[in-house]
Amino acid sequence: MRFNVIFKQKNPEYDKEYAKEYHFGKESENNQKDLWSSTYGLNDDVAEYSITENGNFNLKGTLTSGDKINELIPNMQILKCFDNEKIEIGTFGVSLNLIDKTHKAFDKKHNITRYYYYLKPNTKFVELKNGLFVNTDDMPEKLIKK
């Protein structure tokens, strides 16, 4: 199946009554439901996925300075996607205290699963890489510029 992960941050100023009265219940240019939205689709078919609550995300890589990093980021919900051979083909992570709610939707006709993360408004976070949203309080010391 195809698999998309969608991240959205709610707009705390969205006025549902205004939308109902003036725009047939729909959002409008000056009354948006979300502040922003990002969608990440996997190129390979996903056979299964798993979700880990309150896990540690292992961030490995090389910084622009050339320094290697191998840091554990605590308090994360981690979503891993696997192909038919059980090979990991996608990993996403969100700090638990950023998540307002999640929602999974499966479209049988098009064989696609969409997993939604709705992030709380007025929270400070950094997207360290595509699909990795970390609360600034949970950032590893090595990644914070002084």
N, C-alpha and C positions, 0 to 999 in steps of 0.2 A: 504494500500500500504506500501511497505517497504520504508525506508527513510534514506539516508546517507547525512551527512554534511562533506564536504571536504575543508580543509584549505591548501592553497599553498602560498609560498612566491617566487615571481619571482626572477630570477637570472639576475641582471643588466648587467652581462658580457656575457650573451647568445648572440651568433652571428648567426643570421638567415641566412646570406649570406654564412657563412662557412658551416653551416648545409646543405644548398642547394647545394653547390658546391662539398662537399666531402662525404656527408652521405645521399644523396637522399632526402634532406629536413628534415631529422630526427635529433633529438638530439643525442649526443654521450657522451662517458665517460668524456671527458674533455670539453664538451659544453652542459651543462644541462640547460633546460628551467627554472627549479625551484630549489631553494636552498634546500627546504624540502617540504614535504606534509604529512598531517595527515588526516585520515578518521575516522569518528565516525558514526557507524550505530546503529539505535535503534532496540531493540529486539522485541518491540511490533509494531503492525500495526498502522500506522498513518492515521487518517481519515481526518484531516485538520491541517493546520499550519497558524501561523500569524507572521508578521514581524512588529516590532515597530522601527521607525526611531528616532534617537536622544532621546532615553529613558534612564532611570536610571535602572541599573541592581542591584537588591538587593542581596548582597552576605551575606549569613548567614552560620554560622558554628562554629567550634572550632579549634583554632590554635594548633600547636604542643606543645605550652607552656601551653595549657589548658584554655587560655583566650577565651571567647565567642566573636564572632564578628557579627555585623549586620550593614553592611556598604552599602551605595548607591554609585555606580560607575556611574558617568555622561557620557554623550556623547557616548552612545552605540547604536549599532543596535542589537536588540534582536529578536531571532528566537525561537518561542515556538511551540511545536508539541503536538497534542491532539489525544486521542483515540476516539472511537465511542460514549462514554459517556461524552465527553468533558473534560476528566481528562487530565491534563498536564502530558506528559510522557517524555518530553525532552526539555531542554532549552539551548540555545547557545548564546553567546554574543561576539561582537567585537567592539573595539573602532572605532568610525567613521573615525578618521584621520589615521587609519591603512589600511582601505579598498581602494584598487585600483579599483576593480570592483567585481561584483557578477554575477553569472550565474545559472539559474535553467534548469535542463534537466529532462524530463520524458521519461522513457522507457516503452512504452505501453505493449510490449511483455512480459516483466518480472515484470510489475507493480511496478516499483521503481522510486522514485524521488531522484535526486542528486542535492544538493544545494552547489554551489562552492563559497568560499570566496578566492579571490586573494588579498594577502596583499602586500602593497608597499615594495619595497626593501629599505634597509638602514633606517629602522625605529626600534626604541627600544620598546620592549614590553615584557610582562610576560604572560605566560599561567598560570592563577591562579588555574584553575582546568580544566579537560577535556572539551574543546570546549569554554573556556572563555579566550579570548585574550584581554589584556588591555594595552594600551599605558602607558609607565612609567610615563608620565606627569599626567595621570588621576588616578594614584594609590591612594587609601585612605591612609592617613598619618599613620593610625594604622597598616597597612600592610608593611610599609617600615622599613627595619632594619637600625638601626643607628650605 
